[in-house]
């Protein structure tokens, strides 16, 4: 862990990324894809057969993005409409897109938290107001961690996603402080880091993989931590140890 000019005294609130910061996203998405595939196999087998081809799934997504460019930030809508596109191509009822999406969405909320996440959330939320800030569609309450958050802001609600400054401003407003008083915590150097820096926030980069900060991003993070527990140590916030 490294503090690169972090001013702890300036922090009055924390905005916190979710996917790949508190849990690994791709195992979660794979489980949701598997649940969707199983549901389609029962209710729309022709669509299920079509969707087994990853190129076809990608083509459906690209078609939706071409038809709805203004909603590219809305991952739930893009997913739902892509399912509808596959149903249409397969000759199945496109109205099945809604219940099919709900199967996917319910499974998408069943995440496996990193071991350091819960102790850190408990410690941070006891010291600061914490606001979830995500481009994804995880629901902190359905995930089971809502009690740690003052609020939650995502790209669907705001109409833009990270790194757009407006979503960071909305998250600061949800926390009740100016952007300059926020520490944004996230794993993505571009979406989290560059966006928060441009918004005037301090940035803590959760760098679980030991990556190098991209040279193309103006500025540097104010802190780099290998996980959430290490971040708490940098902030002087004590976490409970789990056996």
C-alpha positions in Angstrom: 0.0 0.0 0.0 1.2 3.5 -0.8 0.0 7.0 0.1 0.9 9.3 -2.7 0.0 12.7 -1.2 -3.3 11.5 0.4 -4.7 14.1 2.6 -6.8 12.1 5.1 -7.9 15.3 6.9 -9.7 16.5 3.8 -11.9 13.4 3.5 -15.5 13.9 4.6 -17.1 11.1 2.5 -16.2 8.1 0.4 -17.6 7.1 -2.9 -17.0 3.4 -3.7 -17.0 1.4 -6.9 -18.6 -2.1 -6.6 -17.6 -4.6 -9.4 -14.0 -5.8 -9.1 -13.5 -3.6 -6.0 -15.8 -5.5 -3.5 -16.2 -8.7 -5.5 -14.9 -10.2 -8.8 -17.4 -9.4 -11.5 -16.8 -12.1 -14.2 -17.6 -15.2 -12.1 -20.8 -13.3 -11.1 -21.7 -12.6 -14.7 -20.9 -16.2 -15.8 -23.3 -17.6 -13.1 -26.0 -15.1 -14.3 -25.4 -16.2 -18.0 -25.7 -19.8 -17.0 -29.0 -19.2 -15.1 -30.3 -17.3 -18.1 -29.3 -20.1 -20.5 -31.0 -22.7 -18.3 -34.2 -20.6 -18.2 -34.2 -20.1 -22.0 -33.6 -23.8 -22.6 -36.9 -24.5 -20.8 -39.0 -21.5 -22.0 -37.5 -20.6 -25.4 -35.3 -23.5 -26.6 -34.7 -22.1 -30.1 -33.4 -18.9 -28.5 -31.2 -20.9 -26.1 -29.7 -22.7 -29.0 -29.0 -19.5 -30.8 -27.5 -17.8 -27.7 -25.0 -20.6 -27.2 -22.9 -19.0 -29.9 -20.9 -16.1 -28.3 -20.6 -14.4 -31.7 -24.4 -14.3 -32.1 -24.8 -12.9 -28.6 -22.3 -10.2 -29.4 -24.0 -9.4 -32.6 -27.3 -9.0 -30.8 -25.7 -6.6 -28.3 -24.1 -4.6 -31.1 -27.5 -4.4 -32.9 -29.1 -3.0 -29.7 -26.2 -0.5 -29.2 -26.6 0.6 -32.8 -30.4 1.1 -32.4 -30.1 2.7 -28.9 -26.8 4.7 -28.8 -28.2 7.1 -26.2 -28.7 4.2 -23.8 -25.2 2.6 -24.0 -24.6 3.5 -20.4 -27.8 1.6 -19.3 -26.5 -2.0 -19.0 -29.8 -3.4 -17.8 -31.7 -2.0 -20.8 -29.0 -3.2 -23.2 -29.0 -6.7 -21.7 -32.9 -6.9 -21.8 -33.1 -5.6 -25.4 -30.3 -8.0 -26.5 -32.3 -10.9 -25.1 -35.3 -9.6 -27.0 -33.3 -9.4 -30.2 -32.2 -13.1 -29.8 -35.8 -14.1 -29.1 -36.9 -12.3 -32.3 -34.2 -13.8 -34.4 -35.1 -17.3 -33.1 -38.8 -16.8 -33.8 -39.8 -16.9 -30.2 -42.0 -14.4 -28.3 -40.0 -11.2 -27.6 -42.2 -10.6 -24.6 -40.2 -13.4 -22.8 -37.3 -10.9 -22.7 -38.6 -9.4 -19.4 -38.9 -12.6 -17.4 -35.6 -13.9 -18.9 -33.8 -10.7 -17.9 -35.2 -11.0 -14.3 -33.6 -14.4 -14.0 -30.3 -13.0 -15.1 -30.7 -9.9 -12.9 -31.5 -11.9 -9.8 -28.4 -14.1 -10.2 -26.3 -11.0 -10.9 -27.0 -9.9 -7.4 -25.5 -13.1 -5.9 -22.0 -12.0 -5.6 -19.0 -13.5 -3.7 -17.4 -10.7 -1.8 -13.6 -10.5 -1.5 -12.6 -11.6 2.0 -11.5 -8.0 2.9 -14.7 -6.4 1.7 -17.1 -6.8 4.7 -14.6 -5.8 7.4 -13.6 -2.8 5.4 -17.2 -1.7 4.6 -18.1 -2.0 8.3 -15.0 0.1 9.3 -15.3 2.7 6.6 -19.1 3.3 7.1 -18.5 3.8 10.8 -16.1 6.6 10.0 -17.5 8.2 6.8 -20.7 8.4 4.8 -20.2 5.9 2.0 -22.0 6.2 -1.4 -21.9 3.4 -4.0 -20.8 4.7 -7.4 -21.1 2.2 -10.3 -21.6 1.9 -14.0 -23.1 -1.6 -13.4 -26.5 -2.6 -12.1 -25.7 -4.3 -8.8 -28.2 -3.3 -6.1 -26.4 -3.0 -2.7 -29.5 -3.9 -0.9 -30.2 -7.1 -2.9 -26.5 -8.0 -2.6 -26.9 -7.7 1.2 -24.6 -4.8 2.0 -27.0 -1.9 1.9 -26.6 -1.1 5.6 -23.1 0.2 4.9 -24.1 2.8 2.4 -25.6 6.3 2.7 -26.7 6.1 -0.9 -26.1 4.5 -4.3 -25.6 6.2 -7.6 -25.3 4.3 -11.0 -25.1 5.2 -14.6 -28.7 4.2 -15.3 -30.0 6.7 -12.8 -27.8 9.6 -13.8 -27.8 9.0 -17.6 -24.0 8.9 -17.9 -21.4 6.5 -16.6 -17.9 6.9 -15.3 -15.6 8.6 -16.2 -18.1 11.4 -16.9 -17.7 14.0 -14.3 -21.5 14.4 -13.8 -21.9 11.0 -12.2 -19.1 11.8 -9.7 -20.8 15.1 -8.9 -24.1 13.3 -8.3 -22.4 10.9 -5.9 -20.8 13.7 -4.0 -24.3 15.3 -3.7 -25.7 12.0 -2.4 -23.0 12.1 0.2 -23.8 15.7 1.1 -20.3 17.1 0.5 -18.4 18.9 -2.3 -16.3 16.8 -4.7 -13.1 18.1 -3.1 -14.1 16.5 0.2 -14.6 13.0 -1.4 -12.2 10.1 -1.6 -13.2 7.9 -4.5 -12.2 4.3 -4.2 -12.2 1.9 -7.2 -10.2 -0.6 -9.2 -10.4 0.9 -12.7 -7.6 3.4 -13.4 -9.5 5.0 -16.3 -13.2 4.8 -15.2 -12.6 5.4 -11.5 -9.2 7.1 -11.4 -9.3 9.5 -14.3 -12.9 10.3 -13.8 -12.6 11.1 -10.1 -9.4 13.1 -10.6 -11.1 15.2 -13.2 -14.0 15.8 -10.8 -11.5 17.2 -8.2 -11.8 14.2 -5.8 -8.9 12.4 -4.1 -8.5 8.8 -5.5 -7.6 5.6 -3.8 -6.8 2.9 -6.4 -7.5 -0.7 -5.4 -4.9 -2.5 -7.3 -5.3 -6.1 -6.5 -3.3 -7.3 -9.5 -0.2 -5.2 -9.0 -0.7 -3.3 -12.3 1.0 -0.1 -13.3 -0.9 3.1 -13.4 -1.5 4.0 -17.1 0.9 6.8 -18.3 -1.9 8.2 -20.5 -4.0 9.3 -17.5 -3.4 12.8 -16.4 -2.4 12.9 -12.7 -1.8 10.1 -10.2 -3.9 8.4 -7.5 -3.5 9.8 -4.1 -3.2 6.3 -2.6 -2.7 2.7 -4.0 -3.8 -0.3 -1.9 -3.7 -4.0 -2.7 -7.1 -4.5 -1.1 -9.8 -2.8 1.0 -8.2 -3.7 4.3 -5.0 -2.1 3.2 -6.9 1.0 2.3 -8.4 1.1 5.8 -4.8 1.0 7.2 -3.8 3.9 5.1 -6.8 5.9 6.4 -6.1 4.9 10.0 -9.5 3.1 10.2 -9.3 -0.1 12.2 -11.0 -3.2 10.8 -12.2 -6.3 12.7 -10.1 -9.4 11.9 -12.0 -12.4 10.6 -10.8 -15.9 11.5 
